[in-house]
Amino acid sequence: MARTCAIVGGGLAGLCAHATLRKGGLEPAEIAVFGTDPDPAAVWRVRSAAIRQRRMRSESEGHCAPSSFPGLAVRAAIRGRSPAPLVESLFDRYHPTVGEFLHHVDELRAETGWDESFHAARIERVRAVDGGFEVGGHGVFPHVLLAPGHPGLAWPDGLEDDPRAVHAYEPHEFADTVEIVGAGMAAATEWLNALDAGASVISVRRREPERRPLNLPRVLFSRRGLAGFHRTSSAERVAVLERFGAPSYPAGRSWDEPVEAARRAGRFQVAPELNGAPQVVCATGFEQGFGHDPLLARLVAEHDLETAGGWIVLTPDSTVGPLTDETRTLALAGVPAQWAFPAADTLMGAKYGARRFARKVAAWRTR
């Protein structure tokens, strides 16, 4: 059976794409998934464990299955024989536990034949050739989806080699006093983790974070909001993406009350600069932009692709326009696909790219 599609990236965005292609009728042997670990949640498991994450920021639809229904709330209600998750979901207040999400990933991996499609390989080059795209010496595929994930951890200047410093997404414990650099979701989670461990916390930040339940405003997840986003000029779109790339974390008593109690007790304070604490936790997220990913940077350079800011310019369906036609498709999903879907680094965003890629493949198969 000929291999029709290649997915470069064996993480959660790759799993979303694989599951969507399988639902569209492709067999595991027709899909080649290239990654460094057969567990699609391998990297995510380490990072979520490092920040001691207990619940997902996403809601019931934050899963990797190709269809929105049934969501994780329905699954939890069936397993627990309780309507409570469904009621919470009606008010957008259901946030699955990390354990529930990982159980879903394991089930989907088995159901879709992921392991039959997976090939352990680090792909360093994808280039357009006759008949499609040559993928790192592993053959030519008419349809390729690039889902490489985050290019790497972001470190504040001067702290990369500081013996006091550890990144929030690396395993760590806490000193008696810890400075936590950053103001987003990872930073807020680490404030609570450190306080719970008995440490005193200095939050190092130069601006106050936004408080919102999801990574982006809900309007940008809707068809109407997305249509407006796609109508923006290049400069306007860069400004939108940079604005909503700023730190944020949810509002609510579960976040605010422990911090306020610690502040009154003299165990939490905010400072604009480091002041010599014995430990520094860098909750500064990931490097941003295609230039930090060798595969994407090489793709742009070799094919002279249009870019804006740190983004590769994509069509609204998340494909690389100059390299996509009726005979072949090159698409992006996950983190590097924000030009097409501003919340591309979420699970909903991963499925946005996966569904449009699958439609391209389906149209090609029926010609």
C-alpha positions as CSV (number, residue, x, y, z in Angstrom):
1,M,0.0,0.0,0.0
2,A,1.5,3.3,-1.1
3,R,2.2,5.9,1.6
4,T,0.1,9.0,0.9
5,C,0.9,11.3,3.8
6,A,3.8,12.2,6.0
7,I,3.4,13.8,9.4
8,V,6.6,15.4,10.6
9,G,6.2,15.6,14.3
10,G,5.3,12.8,16.7
11,G,3.6,15.0,19.4
12,L,0.0,15.9,20.2
13,A,-0.5,17.9,17.0
14,G,0.7,14.9,15.0
15,L,-1.7,12.6,16.9
16,C,-4.6,14.9,16.0
17,A,-3.6,14.8,12.4
18,H,-3.2,11.0,12.4
19,A,-6.5,10.5,14.0
20,T,-8.2,12.8,11.6
21,L,-6.7,11.1,8.5
22,R,-7.7,7.7,9.9
23,K,-11.3,8.9,10.3
24,G,-11.1,10.1,6.7
25,G,-10.4,6.6,5.5
26,L,-6.7,6.3,5.3
27,E,-5.1,3.1,6.7
28,P,-2.1,3.3,9.1
29,A,0.2,2.0,6.3
30,E,-0.7,5.0,4.1
31,I,0.5,7.4,6.8
32,A,4.1,7.9,7.9
33,V,4.6,9.7,11.2
34,F,8.1,10.8,11.9
35,G,9.1,11.6,15.5
36,T,11.7,10.9,18.2
37,D,9.4,9.1,20.7
38,P,6.5,6.7,19.9
39,D,4.5,8.2,22.8
40,P,2.8,11.3,21.4
41,A,2.5,12.7,24.9
42,A,6.1,12.1,25.8
43,V,7.3,15.7,25.9
44,W,4.0,17.0,27.2
45,R,4.1,14.5,30.1
46,V,7.5,15.7,31.2
47,R,6.6,19.4,31.1
48,S,3.2,19.0,32.7
49,A,4.8,17.0,35.5
50,A,7.6,19.5,36.0
51,I,5.0,22.3,36.8
52,R,2.9,19.8,38.7
53,Q,-0.1,20.5,36.5
54,R,-3.2,18.9,37.8
55,R,-5.9,20.2,35.4
56,M,-6.0,21.2,31.8
57,R,-6.6,24.9,30.9
58,S,-8.7,23.7,28.0
59,E,-12.3,22.5,28.5
60,S,-14.3,19.5,27.4
61,E,-13.3,19.8,23.7
62,G,-9.6,20.0,24.5
63,H,-8.8,16.5,23.2
64,C,-7.1,14.9,20.2
65,A,-10.0,13.0,18.7
66,P,-11.1,14.1,15.2
67,S,-14.7,14.8,16.3
68,S,-15.6,17.3,18.9
69,F,-18.3,15.0,20.4
70,P,-18.0,13.2,22.7
71,G,-15.8,15.5,24.6
72,L,-13.9,14.7,27.8
73,A,-16.8,15.8,29.9
74,V,-19.0,13.2,28.4
75,R,-16.4,10.5,28.9
76,A,-15.9,11.6,32.6
77,A,-19.6,11.5,33.2
78,I,-19.9,8.0,31.8
79,R,-16.9,6.7,33.8
80,G,-17.9,8.4,37.0
81,R,-21.7,7.8,36.5
82,S,-22.3,11.4,37.4
83,P,-23.8,14.4,35.5
84,A,-21.5,16.9,37.2
85,P,-18.9,17.1,34.4
86,L,-21.7,17.8,31.9
87,V,-23.2,20.5,34.0
88,E,-19.8,22.1,34.4
89,S,-19.2,21.9,30.7
90,L,-22.4,23.8,30.0
91,F,-20.9,26.8,31.8
92,D,-17.4,26.3,30.3
93,R,-16.1,25.3,33.7
94,Y,-15.1,21.7,33.1
95,H,-11.4,21.3,33.0
96,P,-10.3,17.7,32.8
97,T,-7.5,16.4,35.0
98,V,-4.1,15.7,33.5
99,G,-4.7,12.0,34.2
100,E,-8.0,12.0,32.2
101,F,-6.4,13.7,29.3
102,L,-3.4,11.3,29.2
103,H,-5.8,8.3,29.4
104,H,-7.6,9.7,26.4
105,V,-4.3,10.0,24.5
106,D,-3.3,6.4,25.3
107,E,-6.8,5.2,24.1
108,L,-6.6,7.2,20.9
109,R,-3.1,6.0,20.1
110,A,-4.3,2.4,20.3
111,E,-7.6,2.9,18.5
112,T,-6.0,4.7,15.5
113,G,-3.0,2.4,14.9
114,W,-0.5,5.2,15.6
115,D,2.3,2.7,16.4
116,E,1.9,1.1,12.9
117,S,2.4,4.5,11.3
118,F,5.2,5.7,13.5
119,H,8.8,5.8,12.4
120,A,11.6,6.9,14.8
121,A,13.5,9.6,12.9
122,R,14.5,13.2,13.4
123,I,13.6,15.0,10.1
124,E,16.0,17.9,9.3
125,R,14.9,18.7,5.8
126,V,11.7,18.8,3.7
127,R,11.9,20.0,0.1
128,A,9.7,20.2,-2.8
129,V,10.4,17.7,-5.6
130,D,8.6,16.2,-8.6
131,G,5.6,14.3,-7.2
132,G,5.5,15.9,-3.8
133,F,8.0,16.5,-1.0
134,E,11.1,14.6,-0.1
135,V,11.1,14.0,3.6
136,G,14.6,13.7,5.1
137,G,15.7,10.8,3.0
138,H,12.7,8.7,3.9
139,G,10.9,9.0,0.5
140,V,8.7,11.3,-1.4
141,F,5.1,12.0,-0.2
142,P,2.4,14.0,-2.1
143,H,1.0,15.4,1.1
144,V,3.1,16.5,4.1
145,L,2.0,18.1,7.4
146,L,4.7,19.7,9.5
147,A,3.9,19.7,13.2
148,P,7.3,20.1,14.9
149,G,6.1,21.6,18.2
150,H,7.9,24.3,20.2
151,P,11.5,24.8,19.0
152,G,12.9,25.0,22.5
153,L,12.7,26.4,26.0
154,A,13.1,30.2,26.3
155,W,15.7,31.4,28.8
156,P,16.1,35.0,30.1
157,D,19.3,36.6,29.0
158,G,22.2,35.7,31.3
159,L,20.5,32.8,33.0
160,E,21.1,30.0,30.6
161,D,24.3,28.9,32.5
162,D,23.5,30.3,35.9
163,P,23.8,27.4,38.4
164,R,20.8,28.9,40.4
165,A,18.5,28.7,37.4
166,V,16.1,25.9,36.3
167,H,13.4,26.1,33.7
168,A,9.9,25.6,34.9
169,Y,9.4,22.8,32.3
170,E,12.3,20.8,33.6
171,P,12.0,18.6,36.8
172,H,12.9,20.5,39.9
173,E,12.2,21.1,43.6
174,F,12.1,24.4,45.4
175,A,14.6,26.2,47.7
176,D,13.4,28.1,50.8
177,T,13.3,31.3,48.8
178,V,12.7,31.3,45.0
179,E,12.5,33.9,42.3
180,I,10.1,33.0,39.6
181,V,10.6,34.8,36.3
182,G,7.5,35.2,34.1
183,A,3.9,36.1,34.5
184,G,1.9,33.5,32.4
185,M,0.2,30.2,33.1
186,A,3.4,28.4,33.9
187,A,4.6,31.2,36.3
188,A,1.2,31.3,38.1
189,T,1.3,27.6,38.5
190,E,4.8,27.7,39.9
191,W,3.8,30.4,42.4
192,L,1.3,28.0,43.9
193,N,3.6,25.0,43.7
194,A,6.4,26.9,45.5
195,L,4.1,28.3,48.2
196,D,2.6,24.8,48.7
197,A,6.1,23.5,49.2
198,G,6.7,26.0,51.9
199,A,8.9,28.4,50.0
200,S,8.8,32.2,49.9
201,V,8.2,33.5,46.4
202,I,9.4,36.6,44.6
203,S,7.6,37.0,41.3
204,V,9.9,38.7,38.9
205,R,8.0,40.5,36.2
206,R,7.9,43.9,34.5
207,R,4.2,44.0,33.6
208,E,1.0,42.6,35.0
209,P,-0.4,39.5,33.1
210,E,-3.8,39.4,31.5
211,R,-6.4,37.3,33.1
212,R,-8.4,35.2,30.7
213,P,-9.7,31.6,30.8
214,L,-8.1,30.4,27.5
215,N,-4.9,31.3,25.7
216,L,-6.8,33.7,23.5
217,P,-10.2,35.5,23.7
218,R,-13.0,33.1,22.8
219,V,-14.0,35.2,19.7
220,L,-10.8,34.0,18.0
221,F,-12.0,30.4,18.3
222,S,-15.2,31.2,16.4
223,R,-15.8,31.3,12.6
224,R,-16.7,35.0,12.7
225,G,-13.7,35.9,14.8
226,L,-11.4,33.8,12.6
227,A,-12.8,35.4,9.4
228,G,-12.0,38.8,10.8
229,F,-8.5,37.7,11.7
230,H,-8.0,36.4,8.1
231,R,-9.0,39.8,6.7
232,T,-6.2,41.6,8.5
233,S,-3.2,43.0,6.7
234,S,0.2,41.4,7.4
235,A,1.2,44.1,9.8
236,E,-2.1,44.0,11.6
237,R,-1.9,40.2,12.0
238,V,1.6,40.4,13.4
239,A,0.4,42.9,15.9
240,V,-2.6,40.7,16.9
241,L,-0.3,37.6,17.4
242,E,2.2,39.6,19.4
243,R,-0.5,41.1,21.6
244,F,-2.1,37.7,22.4
245,G,1.3,36.1,22.9
246,A,1.7,38.2,26.1
247,P,1.5,36.4,29.4
248,S,-1.9,35.4,30.8
249,Y,-3.5,33.0,33.2
250,P,-7.1,32.4,34.4
251,A,-8.9,34.5,36.9
252,G,-10.4,33.0,40.0
253,R,-10.2,32.4,43.7
254,S,-8.1,29.2,43.3
255,W,-5.3,31.3,41.9
256,D,-5.8,34.6,43.9
257,E,-6.5,33.4,47.4
258,P,-3.3,31.4,48.0
259,V,-1.2,34.3,46.6
260,E,-3.0,36.9,48.7
261,A,-2.7,34.8,51.9
262,A,1.1,34.4,51.2
263,R,1.4,38.1,50.5
264,R,-0.1,39.0,53.9
265,A,2.2,36.5,55.5
266,G,5.2,38.1,53.9
267,R,5.9,35.0,51.6
268,F,5.0,36.5,48.3
269,Q,6.1,39.7,46.6
270,V,6.6,41.2,43.2
271,A,9.8,42.6,41.9
272,P,11.0,44.0,38.6
273,E,14.5,42.5,38.8
274,L,16.3,39.5,40.2
275,N,17.8,40.2,43.7
276,G,20.0,37.2,44.5
277,A,17.7,34.5,45.7
278,P,19.3,31.0,46.0
279,Q,17.0,29.6,43.2
280,V,15.6,31.1,40.0
281,V,12.8,29.3,38.2
282,C,12.4,30.5,34.6
283,A,8.7,30.2,33.7
284,T,9.4,32.0,30.5
285,G,7.9,29.5,28.0
286,F,9.3,28.7,24.7
287,E,11.4,30.3,21.9
288,Q,9.2,32.0,19.4
289,G,9.4,32.0,15.6
290,F,10.3,29.8,12.7
291,G,13.9,30.9,12.9
292,H,14.5,28.9,16.1
293,D,13.4,25.7,14.3
294,P,16.1,24.4,12.0
295,L,13.7,22.4,9.9
296,L,11.4,25.4,9.3
297,A,14.2,27.9,8.8
298,R,15.8,25.6,6.2
299,L,12.4,25.2,4.4
300,V,12.0,29.0,4.3
301,A,15.5,29.6,3.0
302,E,15.5,26.9,0.3
303,H,12.1,27.8,-1.1
304,D,12.2,31.6,-0.5
305,L,8.9,31.5,1.4
306,E,7.2,34.7,2.6
307,T,7.4,35.4,6.3
308,A,6.2,38.2,8.6
309,G,7.6,38.7,12.0
310,G,8.4,35.3,13.3
311,W,5.7,33.5,11.3
312,I,5.6,31.7,7.9
313,V,2.8,33.2,5.9
314,L,0.1,30.6,5.3
315,T,-3.2,30.5,3.5
316,P,-6.4,30.4,5.7
317,D,-6.4,26.6,5.5
318,S,-3.0,26.4,7.0
319,T,-1.1,25.4,3.9
320,V,2.0,26.8,2.4
321,G,0.5,28.4,-0.7
322,P,3.4,28.5,-3.1
323,L,4.1,24.8,-2.5
324,T,0.5,23.5,-2.6
325,D,-1.6,22.8,-5.6
326,E,-4.0,20.1,-6.9
327,T,-1.3,17.5,-6.9
328,R,0.5,18.1,-3.5
329,T,0.0,19.7,-0.1
330,L,2.4,21.1,2.4
331,A,0.7,22.3,5.6
332,L,1.6,23.4,9.1
333,A,-0.1,22.5,12.3
334,G,0.4,23.3,16.0
335,V,2.7,26.0,17.1
336,P,4.1,27.3,13.8
337,A,0.6,27.6,12.2
338,Q,-0.5,30.7,14.1
339,W,-0.7,32.7,10.9
340,A,-3.7,30.7,9.9
341,F,-5.2,30.0,13.4
342,P,-4.0,32.3,16.2
343,A,-4.6,29.6,18.8
344,A,-2.7,27.0,16.8
345,D,-0.7,26.0,19.8
346,T,-3.9,24.6,21.5
347,L,-5.5,21.3,20.9
348,M,-8.4,23.0,19.1
349,G,-5.8,24.7,16.9
350,A,-4.0,21.4,16.2
351,K,-7.4,20.0,15.0
352,Y,-8.0,23.1,12.8
353,G,-4.9,22.3,10.8
354,A,-5.5,18.6,10.9
355,R,-9.0,18.8,9.5
356,R,-8.0,21.1,6.6
357,F,-5.1,18.9,5.7
358,A,-7.4,15.9,5.7
359,R,-9.8,17.7,3.3
360,K,-6.9,18.4,0.9
361,V,-5.9,14.7,1.0
362,A,-9.6,13.6,0.5
363,A,-10.0,15.9,-2.5
364,W,-6.8,14.5,-4.1
365,R,-7.9,10.9,-3.6
366,T,-11.3,11.5,-5.3
367,R,-9.8,13.0,-8.5
